[in-house]
């Protein structure tokens, strides 16, 4: 009976998958898409887990397409041997395109299956030479070079870089940047510098990543002077970085973990009347806030704003929660009003930390009033905000307020978590509000159907 049940289930599932793949091009409903990805998941499980996947796949009688093979390979990206085996099976049922071929190449490279990767490349090169010119895209070559670099295989990285011509791949700035990354990974800075000079001779214009890669590598080894001299030299030659040199240096110091050096550089910049790029500034204050020096970030924020820096929404998403957690509610409100003046609409992750900070300091009336003000002004709270507010009211012994927000939350179509129901009902019972506690219990039963 068990054998019959399994075979029947497989037959029914096979029919469902086959019907689905034959109608996927004409039906784009949500149900069909769900069936489609469920089918992909099922095929991926067959490829990963079965001893003889080819036999099972043949029984399914699936129309093999480029998209199907690509998505199954993506789903099996952590199983290189099984992915390669599936690709060999699939190519006997259709003509592969470069999309799935290069996806498999990336899977093999990522798992250090270099021998299989090169065998596949050589086989595909011979197979396609009679049909159309064989080529590998710059993005795939870049990926392979970086994988070699991450594992310290710099000779192999240089080798594939030099093979670009035979692979019909142009040595773009991304390919150069990948080899630059590989050289920096093994601390071959002289070779990296020589590579940039070669880029310039070949007419390839360095981009932001070119400079950032070498600057980050130098900063990570404490070679700040070399990084500065490199940027100055490139500027003199007319190849100015997309960002100012000191911004790159600050980012390099942050990436290397030299927070104090980055702070010193920003102090020096502001004293000279210059401000960092907004992306650099946000990266800096985020790192400093994580280290606990929120006051420094607030002072620096005001300093650079006075010098003309225009904060973006990410600036406020970093600073408002940080100052609220410290209990500096006045400063949090000041930042929120500044963000509104800058044209940013308040949203839950901006005003929720302020509410939580006020509740922590015992300012419940002010917190609830501010919460109501946000709703009146058209900034509706989401489920995490309600959950936080109910929790804070419960911790502060304000169980009636917590119950009211719990009911309000359900009226907005948001389902409270079980912990909120338990906390509110227990709190109401402990303070003698048994009738209200029963109403909350009935509300939970009606919502959950239990």
DRENMI-77042 format. One record per residue (C-alpha): residue in one letter; x, y, z negated. Coordinates in pm, whole numbers. Each point is the difference from the previous one (the first is absolute). Example, Ala and Ser with C-alpha at 12.3 -4.5 7.8 and 13.67 -1.06 7.14 Angstrom:
 aa      x      y      z
  a   1230   -450   -780
  s    137    344     66
//
This chain:
 aa      x      y      z
  x      0      0      0
  x    281    241    -82
  x    166    -60    340
  x   -329     65    179
  x    -56    320   -197
  x    342    139     88
  x    -28    -82    367
  x   -350    148     18
  x    115    320   -169
  x    295     33    237
  x   -228    -57    301
  x   -247    264   -113
  x    277    248    -74
  x    160    -73    336
  x   -326     77    178
  x    -45    324   -193
  x    350    119     82
  x    -33    -93    368
  x   -335    175     35
  x    139    303   -176
  x    306     40    221
  x   -209    -41    313
  x   -235    283   -104
  x    244    235   -173
  x     47    216    310
  x   -372     71     34
  x   -110     35   -362
  x    172    262   -216
  x   -233     -8   -301
  x    140     -3   -353
  x   -110   -362    -47
  x    186   -108    311
  x    314    180   -115
  x    -24   -175   -335
  x    -37   -334    179
  x    294     88    222
  x    239     65   -287
  x   -135   -300   -190
  x     89   -209    305
  x    349    152     13
  x     43    -82   -368
  x   -112   -358     58
  x    240    -50    292
  x    285    151   -203
  x    -71   -247   -281
  x     17   -287    249
  x    333    128    132
  x    150     45   -347
  x   -127   -308   -179
  x    -64   -290    234
  x    266   -256     85
  x   -117    -26    362
  x   -162    340     72
  x     15    -51    379
  x   -238   -294    -19
  x   -254    194   -205
  x     28    310    217
  x    -59   -206    314
  x   -318   -141   -153
  x   -129    350    -70
  x      7     81    373
  x     73    369    -64
  x     36    243    292
  x    361    107    -55
  x     53    373     63
  x    279    247    -64
  x   -193    166   -283
  x    -76   -333   -167
  x    366   -105      3
  x    116    340   -125
  x   -241      5   -293
  x     77   -357   -103
  x    372     80      7
  x    -63    305   -218
  x   -196   -217   -244
  x    283   -258     -8
  x    283    254    -31
  x    129   -165   -319
  x     33   -338    171
  x    265     33    274
  x     27   -369     96
  x   -375    -41     21
  x    -34    323    199
  x    258   -118    252
  x   -173   -337     32
  x   -337    168     57
  x    149    228    266
  x    142   -299    188
  x   -342   -164    -10
  x   -177    317    111
  x    230     74    295
  x   -103   -330    159
  x   -359    133      9
  x     59    356    124
  x    269    241    125
  x    156    188   -294
  x     41    376      7
  x    272    211   -159
  x   -232     91   -290
  x    -13   -344   -161
  x    351    -91    116
  x    151    296   -184
  x   -219    -62   -305
  x    150   -348    -26
  x    349    142     48
  x    -58    232   -297
  x   -129   -286   -215
  x    309   -210     72
  x    236    294    -58
  x   -170     91   -326
  x     56   -354   -131
  x    360    -18    125
  x    -81   -266    258
  x    246    155    241
  x     82   -318    192
  x   -368    -62     78
  x    -41    366     85
  x    279     -1    259
  x   -115   -332    144
  x   -344    149     49
  x    146    312    161
  x    219   -204    236
  x   -288   -231     92
  x   -234    290     63
  x    268    176    204
  x     37   -299    232
  x   -375    -60     14
  x    -93    358     91
  x    284     78    239
  x   -192   -149    292
  x   -321    188    -82
  x     97    345   -121
  x    308    163   -157
  x     67   -120   -352
  x     25    270   -265
  x    -19     52   -375
  x   -145    325   -130
  x    216    250   -193
  x   -219    -42   -309
  x     67   -376    -11
  x    375     48     57
  x      0    259   -279
  x   -178   -243   -232
  x    253   -278     67
  x    297    234    -51
  x   -139    118   -333
  x    -61   -358   -113
  x    362    -82     76
  x    107    313   -188
  x   -209    -85   -308
  x    182   -333    -28
  x    347    146     61
  x     39   -157    347
  x    146    309    160
  x    187   -184    278
  x   -326   -152    122
  x   -171    340    -23
  x    267    158    219
  x    -18   -296    237
  x   -371     35     69
  x     41    377     34
  x    256    -63    273
  x   -234   -256    161
  x   -273    257     61
  x     82     23    369
  x    -29   -375     56
  x   -334      7   -183
  x   -122    288    219
  x    -36    215   -310
  x     89    368      1
  x    222    118   -284
  x   -245    254   -139
  x     51    217   -306
  x   -193   -262   -204
  x    243   -273    108
  x    295    222    -94
  x   -162     79   -333
  x    -44   -369    -74
  x    368    -71     59
  x     85    307   -208
  x   -212   -145   -280
  x    179   -336     30
  x    342    167    -17
  x   -100    201   -305
  x   -133   -312   -170
  x    353   -146     -1
  x    159    340    -81
  x    176     37    337
  x    -36    378     -3
  x    280     68    248
  x   -167   -233    247
  x   -334    170    -65
  x    152    342     63
  x    163   -130    319
  x   -336   -136    114
  x   -159    344    -36
  x    279    152    209
  x    -67   -270    262
  x   -370     89     -3
  x     85    358     81
  x    238   -101    281
  x   -271   -221    152
  x   -249    286     -9
  x   -220   -152   -271
  x   -123    277   -232
  x     15    -89   -373
  x   -328     32   -189
  x    -87     40   -368
  x     54   -368    -78
  x    348     11    153
  x    113    266   -245
  x   -201   -130   -294
  x    140   -354     33
  x    362    110    -17
  x    -61    268   -264
  x   -193   -246   -221
  x    280   -255     34
  x    268    251    -93
  x   -200    132   -294
  x    -65   -354   -126
  x    376    -48    -39
  x     56    343   -154
  x    155    149    316
  x   -192    328    -12
  x    290    201    140
  x     26   -226    306
  x   -374     34     59
  x     19    378    -19
  x    299     16    235
  x   -177   -230    247
  x   -309    223     11
  x    210    314     37
  x    198   -153    285
  x   -314   -111    184
  x   -146    347    -39
  x    313    157    151
  x    -29   -235    299
  x   -357    113     58
  x   -170   -319   -115
  x   -198    146   -287
  x   -202   -244   -211
  x   -380     37     21
  x      9     90   -370
  x    249    231   -159
  x    313   -169   -122
  x    -61     58   -367
  x   -345   -158     22
  x    161   -313    140
  x    257      6   -277
  x   -270     33   -266
  x   -190   -294    147
  x    322   -199     17
  x     76     69   -365
  x   -354    -97   -101
  x     15   -323    199
  x    333    -79   -164
  x   -141     68   -348
  x    212    311    -70
  x   -286    202   -144
  x    208    256   -190
  x    208     78    309
  x   -318     51    202
  x   -137    234   -267
  x    324    198     -4
  x    -14     41    376
  x   -358    129    -15
  x     94    245   -277
  x    284    130    214
  x   -230     34    301
  x   -264    197   -188
  x    261    233   -153
  x    118     79    352
  x   -359     71    105
  x    -56   -318    203
  x   -269   -263    -45
  x      6   -371     88
  x   -224   -157    261
  x   -343    -93   -143
  x     56   -373     55
  x    335     23   -178
  x   -155    206   -281
  x   -280   -254    -52
  x    247   -288     -8
  x    207    189   -257
  x   -283     89   -238
  x   -141   -353     24
  x    335   -146   -105
  x     43    255   -278
  x   -354    -49   -133
  x     63   -374    -20
  x    309     74   -208
  x   -216    200   -244
  x    126    352     73
  x   -337    144     96
  x     80    346   -138
  x    292     30    241
  x   -231    -84    290
  x   -256    261   -102
  x    266    270    -31
  x    148    -99    335
  x   -347      4    159
  x    -55    360   -104
  x    352     99    106
  x    -25   -139    352
  x   -355    136     45
  x    132    346    -82
  x    264    -53    269
  x   -262    -85    261
  x    -45   -379    -14
  x   -353   -110     94
  x    -97   -306   -207
  x   -208   -271    167
  x   -259   -230   -151
  x    267   -256    -92
  x    169    261   -220
  x   -315     35   -208
  x    -64   -375     -5
  x    338    -35   -171
  x     -7    296   -238
  x   -361      7   -127
  x      0   -357   -144
  x    348     58   -148
  x    -88    319   -189
  x   -340   -138   -105
  x    167   -302   -156
  x    216    235   -207
  x   -308    181   -124
  x     78    324    186
  x   -360     48    104
  x     33    373     70
  x    283    -70    244
  x   -201   -281    161
  x   -293    237     57
  x    236    260    142
  x    137   -254    247
  x   -350   -116     95
  x   -111    357     68
  x    316     58    206
  x    -79   -305    209
  x   -355    127     59
  x    135    340    102
  x    231   -180    244
  x   -309   -148    162
  x      6   -350   -151
  x   -332   -149   -108
  x      7   -149   -352
  x    -39   -377      0
  x    -13   -253   -286
  x    373    -75    -21
  x     63    375    -51
  x   -257     85   -266
  x    -26   -338   -176
  x    343     37   -171
  x   -112    335   -141
  x   -316   -153   -144
  x    199   -284   -151
  x    254    242   -148
  x   -275    205   -165
  x   -162   -313   -143
  x    332   -111   -143
  x     40    332   -177
  x   -355    -20   -139
  x   -150    265    231
  x   -298   -216     94
  x   -250    284     42
  x    235    184    235
  x     77   -320    188
  x   -367    -90     52
  x    -80    357    101
  x    281     -2    257
  x   -118   -337    127
  x   -349    142     53
  x    146    305    173
  x    184   -219    251
  x   -323   -182     85
  x   -196    323     42
  x    264    137    237
  x    -35   -304    221
  x    297   -211   -107
  x   -167   -330    -99
  x    194   -238   -226
  x     80   -354    103
  x    -12   -327   -192
  x    347     30   -163
  x    -85    351   -128
  x   -323   -118   -159
  x    177   -301   -149
  x    269    225   -147
  x   -253    246   -142
  x   -215   -275   -157
  x    313   -156   -150
  x    122    332   -143
  x   -345     78   -145
  x     -6   -344   -161
  x    343     48   -152
  x   -113    336   -135
  x   -312   -149   -158
  x   -235    182    241
  x   -201   -306     93
  x   -319    187     95
  x    196    205    255
  x    162   -322    122
  x   -344   -161     39
  x   -132    299    194
  x    295    -12    241
  x    -43   -374     39
  x   -364     50    105
  x     98    293    224
  x    263   -217    162
  x   -253   -269     91
  x   -239    263    138
  x    275    103    242
  x     28   -359    123
  x    326    -70   -186
  x     19   -325   -199
  x    172     33   -340
  x    249   -264   -107
  x    -98   -247   -273
  x    241    156   -249
  x   -191    329     16
  x   -331   -172    -77
  x    151   -192   -289
  x    167    305   -151
  x   -313    218     26
  x   -245   -260   -137
  x    228    -94   -291
  x     61    366    -82
  x   -370     86      9
  x    -84   -292   -230
  x    273    100   -246
  x   -136    355    -24
  x   -361   -119    -41
  x   -129     75    352
  x   -147   -348     52
  x   -279    104    238
  x    243    175    232
  x    235   -298    -24
  x   -283   -230    116
  x    -70    228    297
  x    365    -20    103
  x     -8   -380    -33
  x   -314    -17    218
  x    169    227    252
  x    295   -239     24
  x   -233   -297     43
  x   -192    174    278
  x    324     92    178
  x    172   -337    -27
  x   -306   -224      2
  x    117   -196   -305
//
